Amino acid sequence: MRIVLSNIGTFGDINPLIAIALELKRRGHEPVMAVPGVYGPKILPLGLEFRAIRPDLDPANTLLAEMVYDVRKGTERGLREFLFPALRHTYDDLLGAALNPVRADLLLFGELNYAGPIVAEITGIPWASYVLAPLSFFSAYDPPVLPMYPRLARADKAVPGMGHAIRRLARLVSRKWPEPIYELRRELGLPRGRNPLFVAKHSPNMVLALFSRVLGHEQPDWPENTLIAGFCFYDADAGNTALPEHLEKFLAAGPAPLVFTLGSAAVLAAGRFYEVGARAAQRLGMRAVLLIGSDERNRPKHALPESICVAEYAPYSALFSRAAAVIHQGGVGTTAQCLRAGKPMLIMPYSHDQPDNARRMRRLKVARIIRRQDFTPRRVVRKLKILLDEPVYQRRAAQVGQRIATENGVVTACDALEDLLRRKTLLSGNADT
């Protein structure tokens, strides 16, 4: 089958799609990656068909990252000031990818591609959707942490009906945000449809939850056709999974280090994260790896000892298993790699799904949480001492890592996509006869 896989977002949003596309290609299908143009150099060397869609992302635009990671207004601004103004362009680009040069057999969309369901409706091509974290379901039975109202999370188990109240609050706060989507639907002669932020983003055919059950499990108000597939791991750099040479030498030369990383997006709004991390590691007398990204402003200003190694990027799958602990922002991709490596975490969440992911990791007893405003050398040292000295964190992290090793999200997701196409083809054939 020819299947178009599409989303808009960071590497954390795109990498699971790459993993699925590579498996589909291995099975003899024709996957088409329809994602922002910035990812072309990472995808084309893999031998995958690539179609650029707008809006594109500027990896050097730290102002965009700071805007999106504003705890109070970040999600709203990311949608209303970045995604939705380009919605018509996204629709046009995606429509072209779905129909030209030949019509696709199946579409797979991430939740940030709000033009996707519209393209599926216009073309009649069967489609599936995917989410990466439990927050995306906004379940009243497993209520998420809302970044702008974190204190509500403390009451969700103690106050009857709080989960339903949190869900209603989220819909109330965001009620005006999707107007550009409704406007495009009117322009195309489509009815207004259901709420695109909470309902219409989920396919009526199949919703793939690309996370492990250790992160979340089925709830009564999830879409009925949801399948928890498991994490879909991919973190190579255009196919290259090797560690930088200087980092490999550093790891081999001493005990397991602390690893400080902010993923692929929060790293653009790092602030003093790496400076503080380096000082905390020195106070603990531990080695450390700082993955600072391509922004040289993230490099600590003070002279670093040989016990601290700085690198722009390293595949987490090759690095985390050799760490003592990982200090990160709580993005679901980074969190998944920590779980797979069986390593405890100190999480400093920014916004979006990160506070909710952090709480779930704390419940699993594999992580401690620290607020951004509390990220000082003294407090980081105190949190890390607990994380490293109390055996429960190491033990639980290892147990969860063993469980993750039994899952194969990529295979499960691709099996489900093939089954969906078979069912749709059978139904179409019956209708023709």
C-alpha positions as CSV (number, residue, x, y, z in Angstrom):
1,M,0.0,0.0,0.0
2,R,1.0,3.6,-0.4
3,I,0.6,5.3,2.9
4,V,1.1,9.0,3.7
5,L,2.5,9.6,7.3
6,S,2.2,13.1,8.4
7,N,2.6,15.4,11.4
8,I,4.0,18.8,12.4
9,G,6.2,19.2,15.4
10,T,9.6,18.4,16.9
11,F,11.8,15.3,16.4
12,G,9.8,13.8,19.3
13,D,6.7,14.0,17.1
14,I,8.4,12.9,13.9
15,N,10.8,10.1,15.0
16,P,8.0,7.6,15.8
17,L,6.7,8.2,12.2
18,I,10.1,7.5,10.8
19,A,10.3,4.2,12.7
20,I,6.9,3.1,11.4
21,A,7.8,4.2,7.8
22,L,11.0,2.2,7.8
23,E,9.1,-0.9,9.0
24,L,6.4,-0.4,6.3
25,K,9.1,-0.1,3.7
26,R,10.7,-3.3,4.9
27,R,7.4,-5.0,4.5
28,G,7.2,-3.9,0.8
29,H,4.8,-0.9,1.2
30,E,5.4,2.6,-0.1
31,P,5.5,5.0,2.8
32,V,5.5,8.8,2.1
33,M,6.8,11.1,4.8
34,A,4.8,14.4,4.6
35,V,6.4,16.5,7.3
36,P,8.0,20.0,7.5
37,G,10.9,20.6,5.1
38,V,13.5,20.9,7.9
39,Y,13.4,17.1,8.3
40,G,14.2,16.3,4.7
41,P,18.0,15.9,5.2
42,K,17.3,13.4,8.0
43,I,14.7,11.4,6.1
44,L,15.9,11.3,2.5
45,P,19.1,9.4,3.3
46,L,16.9,6.6,4.6
47,G,15.4,5.9,1.2
48,L,12.0,7.2,2.1
49,E,9.8,9.3,-0.1
50,F,9.6,12.8,1.3
51,R,7.1,15.6,0.8
52,A,7.6,18.9,2.6
53,I,4.5,20.5,4.2
54,R,4.1,23.9,5.7
55,P,4.6,25.5,8.2
56,D,8.3,24.7,8.2
57,L,10.4,24.9,11.4
58,D,13.5,26.9,11.9
59,P,15.7,25.0,14.3
60,A,17.6,28.2,15.2
61,N,14.5,30.1,16.1
62,T,14.9,30.2,19.9
63,L,12.1,32.8,20.2
64,L,9.6,30.3,18.8
65,A,10.8,27.7,21.3
66,E,10.5,30.2,24.2
67,M,7.0,31.1,23.0
68,V,5.8,27.5,22.7
69,Y,7.3,26.6,26.1
70,D,5.7,29.4,28.0
71,V,3.8,27.4,30.7
72,R,0.8,29.8,30.8
73,K,0.3,30.5,27.1
74,G,2.7,28.2,25.3
75,T,0.2,25.7,23.9
76,E,-2.3,28.4,22.9
77,R,0.4,30.5,21.1
78,G,1.9,27.5,19.4
79,L,-1.5,26.7,17.9
80,R,-2.9,30.2,17.2
81,E,0.4,31.9,16.2
82,F,2.3,29.1,14.4
83,L,0.1,26.2,13.3
84,F,-3.3,27.7,12.5
85,P,-2.1,30.7,10.4
86,A,-0.5,28.2,8.0
87,L,-3.5,25.8,8.1
88,R,-4.5,26.4,4.4
89,H,-0.9,25.8,3.3
90,T,-0.8,22.6,5.3
91,Y,-4.0,21.5,3.7
92,D,-2.8,22.2,0.2
93,D,0.5,20.5,0.7
94,L,-1.0,17.5,2.3
95,L,-3.7,17.2,-0.3
96,G,-1.0,17.1,-2.9
97,A,0.9,14.4,-1.0
98,A,-2.3,12.3,-0.7
99,L,-3.3,12.5,-4.4
100,N,-0.1,13.0,-6.5
101,P,1.5,11.4,-8.3
102,V,-0.9,8.6,-7.3
103,R,-3.7,8.4,-4.8
104,A,-2.7,7.1,-1.4
105,D,-4.3,3.9,0.0
106,L,-4.1,5.0,3.7
107,L,-3.2,8.1,5.7
108,L,-1.7,8.3,9.2
109,F,-1.8,11.6,11.0
110,G,-0.4,13.0,14.3
111,E,-2.6,15.2,16.4
112,L,-0.8,18.4,15.5
113,N,-1.7,18.0,11.8
114,Y,-5.1,19.6,12.0
115,A,-5.5,19.7,8.3
116,G,-5.1,15.9,8.1
117,P,-8.7,14.9,9.1
118,I,-10.0,17.5,6.6
119,V,-7.9,16.0,3.8
120,A,-9.2,12.5,4.7
121,E,-12.8,13.8,4.6
122,I,-12.4,15.5,1.2
123,T,-10.6,12.6,-0.5
124,G,-12.4,9.7,1.2
125,I,-9.1,8.0,1.8
126,P,-9.1,5.8,4.9
127,W,-7.1,7.3,7.8
128,A,-5.7,6.5,11.2
129,S,-4.4,8.8,13.8
130,Y,-1.8,8.5,16.5
131,V,-1.0,10.1,19.9
132,L,2.3,9.9,21.8
133,A,1.2,10.5,25.4
134,P,-1.9,9.9,27.6
135,L,-2.5,13.6,28.0
136,S,-3.8,13.7,24.4
137,F,-6.9,11.8,25.5
138,F,-7.8,14.3,28.2
139,S,-9.5,11.5,30.1
140,A,-11.8,12.4,33.0
141,Y,-10.9,9.0,34.6
142,D,-7.1,9.6,34.3
143,P,-7.0,13.4,34.3
144,P,-3.9,15.1,33.0
145,V,-1.8,17.7,34.5
146,L,-2.7,21.0,32.8
147,P,0.6,23.1,32.6
148,M,-1.2,26.3,33.4
149,Y,-3.1,24.8,36.4
150,P,-0.7,22.3,37.9
151,R,-2.3,22.4,41.4
152,L,-5.5,20.8,40.1
153,A,-3.5,17.6,39.6
154,R,-3.1,17.3,43.4
155,A,-6.9,17.2,43.8
156,D,-7.9,14.9,41.0
157,K,-7.9,11.8,43.2
158,A,-9.2,13.5,46.4
159,V,-12.1,15.5,45.0
160,P,-15.0,13.5,43.4
161,G,-15.6,14.6,39.8
162,M,-12.4,16.6,39.6
163,G,-11.4,14.7,36.4
164,H,-14.6,15.8,34.6
165,A,-14.1,19.4,35.9
166,I,-10.5,19.5,34.5
167,R,-11.7,18.3,31.1
168,R,-14.5,20.9,31.0
169,L,-12.0,23.6,32.0
170,A,-9.7,22.6,29.2
171,R,-12.5,22.8,26.7
172,L,-13.7,26.1,28.1
173,V,-10.3,27.8,28.0
174,S,-9.6,26.7,24.4
175,R,-13.1,27.2,23.0
176,K,-12.1,30.0,20.6
177,W,-8.8,28.5,19.5
178,P,-10.0,26.3,16.6
179,E,-11.9,29.0,14.7
180,P,-9.4,28.8,11.8
181,I,-10.2,25.1,11.4
182,Y,-13.9,25.8,11.3
183,E,-13.3,28.6,8.8
184,L,-11.4,26.3,6.4
185,R,-14.1,23.7,6.7
186,R,-16.8,26.3,5.8
187,E,-14.6,27.3,2.8
188,L,-14.5,23.7,1.6
189,G,-18.2,23.2,2.0
190,L,-17.9,20.9,5.0
191,P,-20.0,21.1,8.1
192,R,-18.5,22.6,11.3
193,G,-17.8,19.1,12.7
194,R,-16.8,18.1,16.2
195,N,-14.2,19.8,18.4
196,P,-10.9,19.4,16.5
197,L,-8.8,19.9,19.6
198,F,-10.4,17.0,21.6
199,V,-12.5,14.8,19.3
200,A,-12.0,15.3,15.6
201,K,-8.2,14.8,15.7
202,H,-8.9,11.1,16.6
203,S,-9.7,8.9,13.6
204,P,-13.0,7.0,13.7
205,N,-11.2,4.0,12.1
206,M,-8.2,3.6,14.5
207,V,-6.2,5.6,17.0
208,L,-2.7,4.3,17.7
209,A,-1.5,5.1,21.2
210,L,2.3,5.0,20.6
211,F,3.2,4.6,24.3
212,S,3.7,1.8,26.7
213,R,1.0,0.7,29.2
214,V,3.5,1.7,31.9
215,L,2.7,5.3,31.0
216,G,-1.1,4.9,30.7
217,H,-3.8,2.3,30.0
218,E,-7.3,2.3,28.5
219,Q,-9.9,4.5,30.0
220,P,-13.7,4.4,29.6
221,D,-13.8,7.7,27.7
222,W,-10.9,7.0,25.3
223,P,-12.0,6.5,21.6
224,E,-13.4,3.0,21.3
225,N,-11.0,2.1,18.5
226,T,-7.8,2.9,20.4
227,L,-4.9,0.5,20.3
228,I,-2.0,0.9,22.7
229,A,0.8,-0.2,20.5
230,G,3.8,0.7,22.6
231,F,6.7,3.2,22.0
232,C,8.1,3.4,18.5
233,F,11.8,4.1,18.9
234,Y,14.0,5.9,16.4
235,D,16.7,8.3,17.2
236,A,19.4,7.9,14.5
237,D,20.8,11.0,12.7
238,A,20.0,10.3,9.1
239,G,20.5,6.6,9.8
240,N,23.7,7.1,11.9
241,T,23.4,5.6,15.4
242,A,27.0,6.0,16.5
243,L,28.0,8.2,19.4
244,P,30.4,11.1,18.6
245,E,34.0,9.9,18.9
246,H,34.9,12.2,21.8
247,L,31.8,11.1,23.7
248,E,32.5,7.4,23.2
249,K,36.1,7.9,24.6
250,F,34.7,9.8,27.5
251,L,32.2,7.1,28.4
252,A,34.8,4.4,28.2
253,A,37.2,6.3,30.4
254,G,35.3,6.2,33.7
255,P,32.2,5.5,35.7
256,A,28.7,6.1,34.4
257,P,27.9,9.8,34.2
258,L,24.9,12.0,34.7
259,V,23.3,13.0,31.4
260,F,21.7,16.4,31.1
261,T,19.5,16.9,28.0
262,L,16.5,19.0,26.9
263,G,15.4,17.0,23.8
264,S,15.1,18.7,20.5
265,A,12.9,21.7,21.3
266,A,13.3,22.8,24.9
267,V,17.0,22.9,24.2
268,L,16.3,26.1,22.3
269,A,15.1,27.7,25.5
270,A,17.6,26.1,27.8
271,G,18.4,29.1,30.0
272,R,20.9,28.1,32.7
273,F,20.0,24.4,32.6
274,Y,23.5,23.3,31.5
275,E,25.4,25.7,33.6
276,V,23.5,24.6,36.7
277,G,23.8,20.9,35.6
278,A,27.6,21.2,35.3
279,R,27.9,22.8,38.7
280,A,25.6,20.2,40.4
281,A,27.7,17.4,38.9
282,Q,30.9,18.9,40.2
283,R,29.4,19.3,43.7
284,L,28.4,15.6,43.6
285,G,31.9,14.6,42.4
286,M,30.3,12.9,39.4
287,R,31.1,12.8,35.7
288,A,28.5,14.4,33.4
289,V,27.5,14.6,29.8
290,L,25.8,17.8,28.6
291,L,23.9,17.5,25.3
292,I,23.7,21.2,24.5
293,G,22.3,21.2,20.9
294,S,23.6,23.5,18.2
295,D,23.1,26.7,20.2
296,E,26.5,27.7,21.6
297,R,24.8,29.9,24.2
298,N,24.0,26.7,26.0
299,R,27.7,25.9,26.6
300,P,28.5,26.7,30.3
301,K,30.5,29.9,30.6
302,H,32.8,28.7,33.4
303,A,35.8,26.4,32.6
304,L,34.8,22.7,32.7
305,P,36.9,20.0,34.2
306,E,37.7,16.8,32.3
307,S,34.9,15.1,34.2
308,I,32.3,16.9,32.1
309,C,31.8,16.2,28.4
310,V,29.9,18.5,26.1
311,A,28.3,17.2,22.9
312,E,25.7,18.7,20.6
313,Y,23.8,15.5,20.0
314,A,24.0,11.8,20.7
315,P,21.5,9.0,20.0
316,Y,19.7,8.4,23.3
317,S,19.5,4.7,22.6
318,A,23.3,4.5,22.6
319,L,23.9,6.9,25.5
320,F,21.3,6.4,28.2
321,S,22.1,2.8,29.0
322,R,25.6,4.0,30.0
323,A,24.3,6.7,32.3
324,A,23.9,6.8,36.1
325,A,20.8,9.0,35.7
326,V,19.2,11.3,33.2
327,I,18.1,14.9,33.8
328,H,15.7,16.1,31.2
329,Q,12.5,18.0,30.3
330,G,10.0,15.2,30.4
331,G,9.2,15.0,26.7
332,V,7.6,11.7,25.9
333,G,10.4,10.6,23.5
334,T,13.1,11.3,26.0
335,T,11.1,9.7,28.8
336,A,10.5,6.6,26.7
337,Q,14.3,6.2,26.0
338,C,15.0,6.5,29.7
339,L,12.5,3.9,30.5
340,R,13.9,1.5,27.9
341,A,17.4,2.1,29.3
342,G,16.2,1.3,32.8
343,K,17.6,4.5,34.2
344,P,16.2,6.8,36.9
345,M,15.3,10.4,36.0
346,L,15.2,13.9,37.4
347,I,12.6,15.7,35.3
348,M,12.3,19.5,34.9
349,P,9.1,19.9,32.9
350,Y,8.4,22.9,30.7
351,S,4.9,22.7,29.2
352,H,2.5,20.6,27.0
353,D,2.6,17.0,28.0
354,Q,5.8,17.2,30.0
355,P,4.3,18.0,33.5
356,D,1.8,15.1,33.0
357,N,4.6,12.7,31.9
358,A,6.7,13.8,34.8
359,R,3.9,13.0,37.3
360,R,3.4,9.5,35.7
361,M,7.1,8.8,36.1
362,R,7.0,9.9,39.8
363,R,4.1,7.5,40.3
364,L,6.2,4.7,38.8
365,K,8.9,5.5,41.3
366,V,11.5,6.0,38.5
367,A,11.8,9.7,38.8
368,R,11.9,12.8,40.9
369,I,10.5,16.2,39.7
370,I,12.0,19.7,40.0
371,R,10.4,22.9,38.9
372,R,12.3,25.2,36.5
373,Q,12.3,28.0,39.0
374,D,13.9,25.6,41.5
375,F,16.6,24.4,39.2
376,T,19.7,25.6,41.2
377,P,22.9,23.6,41.9
378,R,21.9,23.1,45.6
379,R,18.4,21.8,44.9
380,V,19.5,19.7,41.9
381,V,22.2,18.1,44.1
382,R,19.6,17.4,46.8
383,K,17.2,15.7,44.4
384,L,19.9,13.7,42.7
385,K,21.3,12.4,46.0
386,I,17.8,11.0,46.8
387,L,17.5,9.6,43.3
388,L,20.9,7.9,43.4
389,D,21.0,6.8,47.0
390,E,17.5,5.3,47.5
391,P,17.6,1.8,46.0
392,V,13.9,1.9,45.0
393,Y,14.5,4.2,42.0
394,Q,17.3,2.1,40.5
395,R,15.3,-1.1,41.1
396,R,12.0,0.2,39.7
397,A,13.8,1.7,36.7
398,A,15.4,-1.6,35.9
399,Q,12.1,-3.4,36.3
400,V,10.3,-1.0,33.9
401,G,13.2,-1.3,31.4
402,Q,12.7,-5.1,31.4
403,R,9.0,-4.7,30.7
404,I,9.6,-2.2,27.9
405,A,12.0,-4.7,26.3
406,T,9.1,-7.1,25.8
407,E,7.1,-4.6,23.8
408,N,7.5,-3.8,20.1
409,G,5.4,-0.7,19.2
410,V,6.6,-0.5,15.6
411,V,5.6,-4.0,14.7
412,T,2.2,-3.7,16.6
413,A,1.4,-0.4,14.9
414,C,2.3,-1.7,11.4
415,D,0.3,-4.8,11.9
416,A,-2.7,-2.7,12.9
417,L,-2.3,-0.4,9.8
418,E,-2.1,-3.4,7.5
419,D,-5.2,-4.9,9.1
420,L,-7.1,-1.6,8.8
421,L,-6.4,-1.4,5.1
422,R,-7.5,-5.0,4.6
423,R,-10.7,-4.3,6.4
424,K,-11.3,-1.1,4.4
425,T,-10.5,-2.9,1.1
426,L,-12.9,-5.7,2.0
427,L,-15.7,-3.3,2.8
428,S,-15.1,-1.4,-0.4
429,G,-15.2,-4.6,-2.4
430,N,-18.4,-5.7,-0.8
431,A,-19.9,-2.3,-1.6
432,D,-18.9,-2.6,-5.2
433,T,-20.6,-5.9,-5.6
